[in-house]
Amino acid sequence: MSKAASFQALDDQRFSSFHWRAVLTTGLGVFTDFYDNTTIGMVLPMILVTFGIKHVSGLQAGALAGSALVGMGVGALIFGMLGQRGRKRFYGLDMLVMAIAAVAQVFVPGIWWLVAVRFVLGLGIGGDYVLSPTIMSEHANQKDRGKLLALGFATMSQLGPIVAALLALLLLSGLHVSHDLTWRIVLGAGAIPALCVLYLRRRMPETARYLARLADNQEGAVKVVKSINGEAELALPGHDARPFGAVLRQHAPHFLAAGLLWMLFDLVAYSTSLFGPSLIASKLGLGPVTFVLVLSCLFSLPGALVASFLVDRIGRRWLQAGGLFFGAVMLLLFATLHNTVMAMPALGMAFLGVYSFALNGPNVVTSFLGAELSPTRVRTVGQSFSVLGGRIGASTSAFLFPFLFVQTGLETALLFLSLLAITGAVLTMVLVPETKQRSLEDISREMELAASQA
């Protein structure tokens, strides 16, 4: 691809204030996503007391934890198709849906109403999982693309549970608010960051890649590039007129592989994040809020920062495979040394801490791999299928892990999760190409294939 007709002006640009604004704009959305998605595990015991449920069934626990996850899968598909008509056009609608649903949680009269509202909440989160990585990847420079995506996703995602836990701690221990009011405030507060980020998202420019390749608006694309880096003379690639279905089938193997890897990761990660505060924490003699704070502050957040600065150095595949492998080792140790762990809770927290630290590698990569592997012509749809794979894994874990925990015990459940993590590590090295330090057009061979089919 020649410099005369390329996006090299974007790929070669230096890390600038625009990129920091983009990280903040996408990151605040992801912060909201994880705030909304992980708080349910922390406040679940309070919800059960409010609605007079002494012994939660597997169906009820799975529905509460999984309804938002199912909604995310549906939302990803919806926003994946909408994103083909404009990235910016629908960027903010996802946050509006999340804000409305977050407020609605405050007023639910029963557990199944909460399940329904959280499904709607998931629609908005799923949309953000598609649009944010797509927009960030299309605006990013080649050298720092992984870091930009990781900072916006992994780091901000870890702040969500921390803020939720601190808010719950303030309400319960500081202000002595009742359990019934506490969980409603904690869930409803998710509307605040969602509404705050709406303004920033409406000011984010449409991506030059979308304008040039899908909207056939070369003049608009040139203006966007100039506004980002001041490039005076530009010759951007023209409209990609290839049939949508043909391009989708051609590139399906890679973004479906990304979806499979995200599914395996979320089967492991969501089992422990959704039910760790209520099931594993009690085994270690800890309360849900304390459990979340220790893991998030001491391990997950540092792990996210380390992963963000390694992703463009050691590459996506090694970061993802290595994180899954070391996470599996920690789960194996926790399970096989179960009796020792129960007698020494600090050792158990150490195992879970290293596990949480390590899983930030795949947490970083899975979030945007579908967008990187897909050409501009089908990028939001390719990312939506990748997200759907993750949501299938996450929603399955919401129903599967409580069943395994009850039927087989914690040790067997963790051994099963470790096997899934090792499988994901192996498949990572087999199924997807390395994308670090490569332009999006080079990864998908977009220009080469378009020229051969012209």
JOMO-V864975 format. One record per pair of residues at least 12 apart in sequence whose ideal C-beta (glycine too) atoms are under 10 Angstrom apart, sorted by the first residue. I is the first residue (numbers start at 1). J is the second residue. If there is no record, write none. Layout:
i: [I,I]
j: [J,J]
//
This chain:
i: [1,1,1,1,1,1,1,1,1,2,2,2,3,4,4,4,4,4,5,5,5,5,5,5,5,6,6,6,6,6,6,6,6,7,7,7,7,7,7,7,7,7,7,7,7,7,7,7,7,7,7,8,8,8,8,8,8,8,9,9,9,9,9,9,9,9,9,9,9,9,9,9,10,10,10,10,10,10,10,10,10,10,10,10,10,10,10,10,10,10,11,11,11,11,11,11,11,11,11,11,11,12,12,12,12,12,12,13,13,13,13,13,13,13,13,13,13,13,14,14,14,14,15,15,15,15,15,15,16,16,16,16,16,18,18,18,18,18,18,19,19,19,19,19,19,19,19,19,19,19,20,20,21,21,21,22,22,22,22,22,22,22,22,22,22,22,22,23,23,23,23,23,23,23,23,23,23,23,23,24,24,24,24,24,25,25,25,25,25,25,25,25,25,25,25,25,26,26,26,26,26,26,26,26,26,26,26,26,26,26,26,26,26,26,26,27,27,27,27,27,27,27,27,27,27,27,27,28,28,28,28,28,28,28,28,28,28,28,28,29,29,29,29,29,29,29,29,29,29,29,29,29,29,29,29,29,29,29,29,29,30,30,30,30,30,30,30,30,30,30,30,30,30,30,30,30,30,31,31,31,31,31,31,31,31,31,31,31,31,31,31,31,32,32,32,32,32,32,32,32,32,32,32,32,32,32,32,32,32,32,32,33,33,33,33,33,33,33,33,33,33,33,33,33,33,33,33,33,33,33,33,33,34,34,34,34,34,34,34,34,34,34,34,34,34,34,35,35,35,35,35,35,35,35,35,35,35,35,35,35,35,35,35,35,36,36,36,36,36,36,36,36,36,36,36,36,36,36,36,36,36,36,37,37,37,37,37,37,37,37,37,37,37,37,37,37,37,37,38,38,38,38,38,38,38,38,38,38,38,38,38,38,38,39,39,39,39,39,39,39,39,39,39,39,39,39,39,39,40,40,40,40,40,40,40,40,40,40,40,40,40,40,40,40,40,41,41,41,41,41,41,41,41,41,41,41,41,41,41,41,41,41,41,42,42,42,42,42,42,42,42,42,42,42,42,42,42,42,42,42,42,43,43,43,43,43,43,43,43,43,43,43,43,43,44,44,44,44,44,44,44,44,44,44,44,44,45,45,45,45,45,45,45,46,46,46,46,46,46,46,46,46,46,46,47,47,47,47,47,47,47,47,47,47,47,48,48,48,48,48,48,48,49,49,49,49,50,50,50,50,50,50,50,50,50,50,50,51,51,51,51,51,51,51,51,52,52,53,56,56,56,57,57,58,58,58,58,58,58,58,58,59,59,59,60,60,60,60,61,61,61,61,61,61,61,61,61,61,61,62,62,62,62,62,62,62,62,62,62,62,62,63,63,63,63,63,63,63,63,63,64,64,64,64,64,64,64,65,65,65,65,65,65,65,65,65,65,65,65,65,65,65,66,66,66,66,66,66,66,66,66,66,66,66,66,66,67,67,67,67,67,67,67,67,67,67,67,67,68,68,68,68,68,68,68,68,68,68,68,68,68,68,68,68,69,69,69,69,69,69,69,69,69,69,69,69,69,69,69,69,69,69,70,70,70,70,70,70,70,70,70,70,70,71,71,71,71,71,71,71,71,71,71,71,71,71,71,71,72,72,72,72,72,72,72,72,72,72,72,72,72,72,72,72,72,73,73,73,73,73,73,73,73,73,73,73,73,73,74,74,74,74,74,74,74,75,75,75,75,75,75,75,75,75,75,75,75,75,75,75,75,75,75,75,76,76,76,76,76,76,76,76,76,76,76,76,76,76,76,76,76,76,76,76,76,77,77,77,77,77,77,77,77,77,78,78,78,78,78,78,78,79,79,79,79,79,79,79,79,79,79,79,79,79,79,79,79,79,79,80,80,80,80,80,80,80,80,80,80,80,80,80,80,80,80,80,80,81,81,81,81,82,82,82,82,82,82,83,83,83,83,83,83,83,83,83,83,83,83,84,84,84,84,84,84,84,84,84,85,85,85,85,86,86,86,86,86,86,86,87,87,87,87,87,87,87,87,87,87,87,87,87,87,87,87,87,88,88,88,88,88,88,88,88,88,88,88,89,89,89,90,90,90,90,90,91,91,91,91,91,91,91,91,91,91,91,91,91,92,92,92,92,92,92,92,92,92,92,92,92,93,93,93,93,93,93,94,94,94,94,94,94,94,94,94,94,94,94,94,94,95,95,95,95,95,95,95,95,95,95,95,95,95,95,96,96,96,96,96,97,97,97,97,97,97,97,97,97,97,98,98,98,98,98,98,98,98,98,98,98,98,98,98,99,99,99,99,99,99,99,99,99,99,99,100,100,100,100,100,100,100,101,101,101,101,101,101,101,101,101,101,101,101,101,101,101,102,102,102,102,102,102,102,102,102,102,102,102,102,102,103,103,103,103,103,103,103,103,103,104,104,104,104,104,104,104,104,105,105,105,105,105,105,105,105,105,105,105,105,106,106,106,106,106,106,106,106,106,107,107,108,108,114,114,114,117,118,121,121,121,122,122,124,125,125,125,125,126,126,126,126,126,127,127,127,128,128,128,128,129,129,129,129,129,129,129,129,129,129,129,129,130,130,130,130,130,130,130,130,130,130,130,130,131,131,131,131,131,132,132,132,132,132,132,132,132,132,133,133,133,133,133,133,133,133,133,133,133,133,133,133,134,134,134,134,134,134,134,134,134,134,134,134,134,134,134,135,135,135,135,135,135,135,135,135,135,135,136,136,136,136,136,136,136,136,136,136,137,137,137,137,137,137,137,137,137,137,137,137,138,138,138,138,138,138,138,138,138,138,138,138,139,139,139,139,139,139,139,139,139,140,140,140,141,141,141,142,142,142,142,142,142,142,143,143,143,144,144,144,145,145,145,145,145,145,145,145,145,145,145,146,146,146,146,146,146,146,146,146,146,146,146,146,146,146,146,146,147,147,147,147,147,147,147,147,148,148,148,148,149,149,149,149,149,149,149,149,149,149,150,150,150,150,150,150,150,150,150,150,150,150,150,150,150,150,151,151,151,151,151,151,151,152,152,152,153,153,153,153,153,153,153,153,154,154,154,154,154,154,154,154,154,154,154,154,154,154,154,154,154,155,155,155,155,155,155,155,155,155,156,156,157,157,157,157,157,157,157,158,158,158,158,158,158,158,158,158,158,158,158,158,159,159,159,159,159,160,160,160,161,161,161,161,161,161,161,161,161,162,162,162,162,162,162,162,163,163,163,163,163,164,164,164,164,164,164,164,164,165,165,165,165,165,165,165,165,165,165,165,165,166,166,166,166,166,167,167,167,167,167,168,168,168,168,168,168,168,168,168,168,169,169,169,169,169,169,170,170,170,171,171,171,171,171,172,172,172,173,186,205,205,205,205,205,205,206,206,206,206,207,207,207,207,207,208,208,208,208,208,208,208,208,208,208,208,208,208,209,209,209,209,209,209,209,209,209,209,209,209,210,210,210,210,211,211,211,211,211,212,212,212,212,212,212,212,212,212,213,213,213,213,213,213,213,213,213,213,213,213,213,213,214,214,214,214,214,214,214,214,214,215,216,216,216,216,217,218,218,218,218,218,218,219,221,221,221,221,222,222,222,224,237,237,237,237,237,238,239,239,240,240,240,240,240,240,240,240,241,241,241,241,242,242,242,242,242,242,242,242,243,243,244,244,244,245,246,246,246,246,247,247,247,247,247,247,247,247,247,247,247,247,248,248,248,248,248,248,248,249,250,250,250,250,250,250,250,251,251,251,251,251,251,251,251,251,251,251,251,252,252,252,252,252,253,253,253,254,254,254,254,254,254,254,254,254,254,254,254,254,255,255,255,255,255,255,255,255,255,255,255,255,255,255,255,255,255,256,256,256,256,256,256,256,256,257,257,257,257,257,257,257,257,257,257,257,258,258,258,258,258,258,258,258,258,258,258,258,258,258,258,258,258,258,258,259,259,259,259,259,259,259,259,259,259,259,259,259,259,259,260,260,260,260,260,260,260,260,260,260,261,261,261,261,261,261,261,261,261,261,261,261,261,261,261,261,261,261,261,262,262,262,262,262,262,262,262,262,262,262,262,262,262,262,262,262,262,262,263,263,263,263,263,263,263,263,263,263,263,263,263,264,264,264,264,264,264,264,264,264,264,264,264,264,264,265,265,265,265,265,265,265,265,265,265,265,265,265,265,265,265,265,265,265,265,266,266,266,266,266,266,266,266,266,266,266,266,266,266,266,267,267,267,267,267,267,267,267,267,267,267,267,267,267,267,268,268,268,268,268,268,268,268,268,268,268,268,268,268,268,268,268,268,268,268,269,269,269,269,269,269,269,269,269,269,269,269,269,269,269,270,270,270,270,270,270,270,270,270,270,271,271,271,271,271,271,271,271,271,271,271,271,271,271,271,271,272,272,272,272,272,272,272,272,272,272,272,272,273,273,273,273,273,273,273,273,274,274,274,274,274,275,275,275,275,275,275,276,276,276,276,276,276,276,277,277,277,277,277,278,278,279,279,279,279,279,279,280,280,280,280,280,280,280,280,281,281,281,281,281,281,283,283,283,283,283,283,284,284,284,284,284,284,284,284,284,285,285,285,286,286,286,291,291,294,294,294,294,295,295,295,295,295,295,296,298,298,298,298,298,299,299,299,299,299,299,299,299,299,299,299,300,300,300,300,300,300,300,301,301,301,302,302,302,302,303,303,303,303,303,303,303,303,303,303,303,303,304,304,304,304,304,304,304,305,306,306,306,306,306,306,307,307,307,307,307,307,307,307,307,307,307,307,308,308,310,310,310,310,310,311,311,311,311,311,311,312,312,313,313,314,314,315,315,315,315,315,316,316,316,316,316,316,316,316,316,316,316,316,316,316,316,317,317,317,317,317,317,317,317,317,317,317,317,318,318,318,318,318,318,319,319,319,319,319,319,319,319,320,320,320,320,320,320,320,320,320,320,320,320,320,320,321,321,321,321,321,321,321,321,321,321,321,322,322,322,322,322,323,323,323,323,323,323,323,323,323,323,323,323,323,323,323,324,324,324,324,324,324,324,324,324,324,324,324,324,324,324,324,325,325,325,325,325,325,325,325,325,325,326,326,326,326,326,326,326,326,327,327,327,327,327,327,327,327,327,327,327,327,327,327,327,328,328,328,328,328,328,328,328,328,328,328,328,328,328,329,329,329,329,329,329,329,330,330,330,330,330,330,330,330,330,330,330,330,330,331,331,331,331,331,331,331,331,331,331,331,331,331,332,332,332,332,332,332,332,332,333,333,333,333,333,333,333,333,334,334,334,334,334,334,334,334,334,334,334,334,334,335,335,335,335,335,335,335,335,335,335,335,336,336,336,336,337,337,338,338,338,338,339,341,341,342,351,352,355,355,355,355,358,359,361,362,362,362,362,365,365,365,366,366,366,366,366,366,366,367,367,367,367,368,368,368,369,369,369,369,369,369,370,370,370,370,370,370,370,370,370,370,371,371,371,371,371,371,372,372,372,372,372,372,372,372,372,373,373,373,373,373,373,373,374,374,374,374,374,375,375,375,375,375,375,375,375,375,376,376,376,376,376,377,377,377,377,378,379,379,379,382,393,393,397,397,400,400,400,401,401,401,401,404,404]
j: [237,439,441,442,445,446,447,448,451,235,237,447,235,233,234,235,236,237,212,234,235,236,237,238,447,234,235,236,237,439,441,442,447,138,142,207,208,209,212,213,221,225,234,236,237,376,439,440,441,446,447,142,231,234,235,236,439,441,141,208,222,225,226,228,229,230,231,232,233,234,235,236,138,139,140,141,142,207,208,209,221,224,225,228,229,231,234,236,439,440,140,141,142,143,145,437,438,439,440,441,442,141,142,143,229,231,439,139,140,141,142,143,144,225,228,229,230,231,141,143,144,229,140,141,143,144,147,148,141,144,228,229,230,139,204,205,227,228,229,136,139,140,141,144,145,147,148,151,152,228,148,151,200,203,204,132,135,136,139,140,148,151,152,200,204,205,228,136,140,147,148,149,150,151,152,153,155,156,308,151,152,156,197,200,91,132,135,136,152,197,199,200,201,202,203,204,91,128,131,132,133,134,135,136,139,148,149,151,152,153,156,197,200,201,204,132,136,148,151,152,153,154,155,156,157,159,197,95,132,152,156,159,193,194,196,197,198,200,201,91,92,94,95,98,124,125,127,128,129,131,132,152,153,156,193,194,197,198,200,201,125,128,129,132,133,151,152,153,154,155,156,157,158,159,160,197,367,152,153,155,156,157,158,159,160,161,162,163,190,193,194,197,94,95,98,99,102,124,125,128,156,157,160,190,191,192,193,194,195,196,197,68,72,94,95,98,121,122,124,125,126,127,128,129,132,153,156,157,160,190,193,194,125,153,154,156,157,158,159,160,161,162,163,164,190,273,98,102,156,157,159,160,161,162,163,164,167,186,187,189,190,192,193,194,68,98,101,102,105,118,121,122,124,125,160,164,187,189,190,191,193,194,65,68,69,72,118,121,122,125,157,160,161,190,270,273,274,394,65,157,158,160,161,162,164,165,270,273,274,276,277,292,296,105,160,161,163,164,165,167,168,183,186,187,189,190,277,292,64,65,66,67,68,105,114,118,121,164,183,186,187,274,277,278,398,61,64,65,161,270,272,273,274,275,276,277,278,279,281,288,291,292,398,161,164,165,168,183,186,273,274,276,277,278,281,287,288,289,291,292,293,164,168,179,182,183,184,185,186,187,277,278,288,289,56,60,61,64,65,183,274,275,277,278,279,288,179,183,277,278,282,287,288,168,172,178,179,180,181,182,183,184,186,288,60,64,105,108,111,114,179,180,183,184,187,60,61,64,111,179,183,278,178,179,180,183,108,110,111,114,178,179,180,181,182,183,184,108,109,110,111,112,113,114,180,110,111,111,111,278,402,402,406,399,400,401,402,403,405,406,407,399,402,403,111,112,115,402,274,275,278,279,398,399,401,402,403,405,406,115,274,275,395,396,397,398,399,400,401,402,403,111,112,114,115,116,118,119,398,399,111,112,114,115,118,274,398,115,118,270,271,273,274,275,278,394,395,397,398,399,401,402,115,118,119,122,270,274,391,394,395,396,397,398,399,400,112,114,115,116,117,118,119,120,121,122,395,398,101,115,117,118,119,120,121,122,123,124,125,126,391,394,395,398,118,119,122,125,126,266,270,274,390,391,392,393,394,395,396,397,398,399,115,118,119,122,123,126,391,392,394,395,398,97,101,116,117,118,119,120,121,122,123,124,125,126,391,395,119,121,122,123,124,125,126,127,128,129,130,387,388,390,391,394,395,122,123,126,129,384,387,388,389,390,391,392,394,395,119,122,123,126,127,388,391,94,97,98,119,120,121,122,123,124,125,126,127,128,129,130,384,387,388,391,122,123,125,126,127,128,129,130,131,370,380,381,383,384,385,386,387,388,389,390,391,126,127,130,381,384,385,387,388,391,90,94,123,126,127,130,384,91,93,94,97,123,124,126,127,128,129,130,131,134,380,381,383,384,387,126,127,129,130,131,134,370,378,379,380,381,382,383,384,385,386,387,388,130,380,381,384,94,127,130,131,380,384,127,130,131,134,135,210,214,379,380,381,383,384,210,214,244,377,378,379,380,381,384,210,214,215,380,206,207,210,211,214,215,380,130,131,132,134,135,138,139,204,205,206,207,209,210,211,214,379,380,131,135,201,202,203,204,205,206,207,210,211,131,206,210,127,130,131,201,380,127,128,131,132,134,135,197,198,200,201,202,204,206,127,128,131,194,197,198,199,200,201,202,203,204,124,127,128,131,198,201,123,124,125,126,127,128,129,130,131,132,194,197,198,201,124,125,127,128,131,191,193,194,195,196,197,198,200,201,124,194,195,198,201,120,121,122,123,124,125,126,127,128,194,120,121,122,123,124,125,127,128,190,191,193,194,195,197,121,124,190,191,192,193,194,195,196,197,198,117,120,121,124,191,194,195,116,117,118,119,120,121,122,123,124,125,187,188,190,191,194,117,118,120,121,124,187,188,189,190,191,192,193,194,195,117,187,188,189,190,191,192,194,195,116,117,118,120,121,187,188,191,117,118,120,121,183,184,186,187,188,189,190,191,181,183,184,185,186,187,188,189,191,184,188,184,187,183,184,187,187,187,187,190,194,391,395,194,190,194,387,391,384,387,388,390,391,380,384,387,194,197,201,387,153,262,367,368,370,383,384,386,387,388,390,391,370,371,379,380,381,382,383,384,385,386,387,388,201,371,380,383,384,149,152,153,156,201,367,368,371,383,149,152,153,367,368,369,370,371,372,379,380,383,386,387,207,209,210,368,370,371,372,374,376,379,380,381,382,383,384,152,201,204,205,206,207,209,210,371,379,380,148,149,150,151,152,153,204,207,368,371,149,207,209,368,370,371,372,374,379,383,435,440,206,207,208,209,210,211,213,224,371,376,379,440,204,205,206,207,208,209,224,225,228,152,368,440,228,229,439,312,436,437,438,439,440,442,312,436,437,311,312,437,311,312,368,371,372,435,436,437,438,439,440,307,308,309,310,311,312,313,315,316,319,364,365,368,372,435,436,437,307,308,309,310,311,312,313,364,308,311,312,368,308,311,312,364,365,367,368,369,371,372,304,305,307,308,309,310,311,312,319,360,361,363,364,365,367,368,304,305,307,308,309,311,364,308,367,368,304,308,363,364,365,366,367,368,300,301,303,304,305,306,307,308,311,360,361,362,363,364,365,367,368,300,301,303,304,305,307,308,360,364,193,304,300,301,304,360,363,364,367,295,296,297,299,300,301,302,303,304,305,356,360,363,193,296,300,301,304,190,193,296,273,277,292,293,295,296,297,300,301,292,293,295,296,297,300,301,186,189,190,193,296,186,187,189,190,289,292,293,296,186,277,288,289,290,291,292,293,294,295,296,297,289,292,293,296,297,182,185,186,189,289,182,183,185,186,189,287,288,289,292,293,182,287,289,290,292,293,182,185,186,183,185,186,189,289,186,287,289,289,289,220,223,224,225,227,228,220,221,223,224,221,224,225,376,379,220,221,222,223,224,225,226,227,228,234,236,237,376,221,224,225,236,237,240,375,376,379,440,441,446,224,376,379,380,223,224,225,236,239,224,225,234,236,237,238,239,240,376,236,237,238,239,240,241,375,376,377,379,441,446,447,450,239,240,241,244,376,377,378,379,380,239,238,239,240,241,239,234,235,236,237,238,239,236,234,236,237,238,234,235,236,236,376,441,446,447,450,450,377,450,375,376,377,378,446,447,449,450,377,450,453,454,375,377,378,446,449,450,453,454,377,453,377,378,381,378,377,378,449,453,374,375,376,377,378,381,382,444,446,449,450,453,374,375,377,378,381,382,385,378,375,377,378,444,445,449,453,373,374,375,377,378,379,381,382,444,445,446,449,374,378,381,382,385,373,431,432,369,370,372,373,374,382,386,431,432,433,435,443,444,369,370,371,372,373,374,378,379,381,382,383,384,385,386,389,432,444,370,373,382,385,386,388,389,431,369,370,373,386,389,427,428,430,431,432,433,365,366,368,369,370,371,372,373,374,382,383,385,386,387,389,390,428,431,432,366,369,370,382,383,384,385,386,387,388,389,390,391,392,393,386,389,390,392,393,424,427,428,431,432,320,321,324,362,365,366,369,370,386,389,390,393,423,424,425,427,428,431,432,320,362,363,365,366,367,369,370,385,386,387,388,389,390,391,392,393,394,424,366,386,388,389,390,391,392,393,394,396,397,420,424,324,362,366,389,390,393,420,421,422,423,424,425,427,428,320,323,324,327,359,361,362,363,365,366,367,389,390,393,394,420,421,424,425,428,362,363,366,389,390,391,392,393,394,395,396,397,398,420,424,390,392,393,394,395,396,397,400,401,416,417,420,421,423,424,324,327,328,331,355,359,362,393,397,401,414,416,417,418,419,420,421,422,423,424,324,327,355,356,359,360,362,363,366,390,393,394,397,417,421,390,391,393,394,395,396,397,398,400,401,331,393,394,396,397,398,400,401,402,404,405,413,414,416,417,420,295,327,331,352,355,356,359,397,401,413,414,417,292,295,296,300,356,359,394,397,394,397,398,401,402,397,398,401,402,405,413,288,291,292,295,352,356,401,289,290,291,292,295,291,402,401,402,405,406,410,413,334,348,349,352,405,410,413,414,294,295,345,348,349,352,338,341,342,345,348,410,341,342,344,345,346,347,348,349,352,342,345,348,345,348,349,349,352,349,352,353,356,349,352,353,355,356,357,356,349,350,353,356,357,349,350,352,353,354,355,356,357,358,359,360,353,355,356,357,359,360,363,356,357,360,353,356,357,360,323,353,354,355,356,357,358,359,360,361,363,364,356,357,359,360,361,363,364,360,319,357,358,360,361,364,319,320,323,357,358,359,360,361,362,363,364,365,360,364,322,323,360,361,364,361,364,365,368,435,436,436,437,436,437,361,436,365,434,435,436,437,361,362,364,365,366,368,369,372,373,428,432,433,434,435,436,365,369,425,428,429,430,431,432,433,434,435,436,361,365,428,429,434,436,360,361,362,363,364,365,428,436,359,361,362,363,364,365,366,369,424,425,427,428,429,432,361,362,365,422,424,425,426,427,428,429,430,358,361,362,425,428,355,357,358,359,360,361,362,363,364,365,366,421,424,425,428,358,359,361,362,365,366,418,420,421,422,423,424,425,426,427,428,358,361,362,418,421,422,424,425,426,428,354,355,357,358,359,361,421,425,354,355,356,357,358,359,360,361,362,417,418,421,422,424,425,355,358,359,414,415,417,418,419,420,421,422,423,424,425,351,354,355,358,418,421,422,350,351,352,353,354,355,356,357,358,359,414,418,421,351,352,355,413,414,415,416,417,418,419,420,421,422,351,414,415,417,418,419,421,422,347,348,350,351,354,355,414,418,347,348,349,350,351,352,354,355,410,411,414,415,418,351,409,410,411,412,413,414,415,416,417,418,411,414,415,418,351,411,409,410,411,414,411,410,411,410,414,414,414,417,418,421,421,421,428,421,424,425,428,428,432,435,386,387,389,390,393,424,428,383,386,387,390,383,386,435,382,383,386,428,432,435,382,383,384,385,386,387,388,389,390,432,383,384,386,387,435,440,386,432,433,435,436,438,440,443,444,386,432,433,435,440,443,444,386,440,443,444,446,440,441,443,444,445,446,447,449,450,440,441,444,446,450,444,446,449,450,444,440,444,446,444,420,424,417,420,413,416,417,413,414,416,417,416,417]
//
